[in-house]
Amino acid sequence: MKTSELKELTADELRQRLEESQQELFNLRVQQATGQMEKASRLKTLRRDIARVLTLLQQRQKAGR
């Protein structure tokens, strides 16, 4: 997900997206450990998406939104 798309979301929507992404990351790590993973590149993109969401939440918190 692009940063411009994430900026349009509210803080609650960002938190929900963060929770879903973290759950998906956990599931992918389990798949990787059991040898069932199909797309290893998804781990990298998911970690970056999580970082983007966390960054936006932190920026909004500092700005007082």
C-alpha positions in Angstrom: 0.0 0.0 0.0 1.3 3.4 -0.9 1.8 6.2 1.7 -0.5 8.5 -0.2 -3.3 6.0 0.2 -2.6 5.5 3.9 -2.6 9.2 4.6 -6.3 9.3 3.5 -7.2 6.8 6.3 -8.3 7.8 9.8 -6.3 6.8 12.9 -8.8 4.0 13.7 -8.6 2.6 10.2 -4.8 2.7 10.4 -4.8 0.8 13.6 -7.1 -1.8 12.1 -4.9 -2.1 9.1 -1.9 -2.5 11.4 -3.6 -5.2 13.4 -4.5 -7.1 10.2 -1.0 -6.7 8.7 0.6 -8.0 11.9 -1.7 -11.0 11.9 -0.9 -11.7 8.3 2.9 -11.4 9.0 2.5 -13.9 11.9 0.7 -16.3 9.6 3.4 -15.9 6.9 6.2 -16.6 9.4 4.4 -19.8 10.5 4.1 -20.8 6.8 7.8 -20.1 6.3 8.7 -22.2 9.3 6.7 -25.2 8.1 7.9 -24.9 4.5 4.5 -24.0 3.0 5.3 -20.4 2.0 4.7 -19.6 -1.7 5.7 -16.0 -2.0 8.7 -15.1 0.2 8.7 -11.6 -1.1 5.4 -10.9 0.6 7.3 -10.8 4.0 9.4 -7.9 2.9 6.5 -5.9 1.5 4.3 -6.6 4.6 7.1 -5.5 7.0 7.4 -2.2 5.0 3.7 -1.7 5.1 3.6 -2.1 8.8 6.5 0.4 9.2 4.6 2.9 7.0 1.5 2.6 9.1 3.4 2.9 12.4 5.2 6.0 11.0 2.0 7.7 10.1 0.4 6.9 13.5 3.4 8.3 15.2 3.4 11.5 13.1 -0.3 12.0 13.8 0.3 11.5 17.5 3.1 14.1 17.6 0.9 16.5 15.6 -1.9 16.1 18.0 -4.5 14.6 15.6 
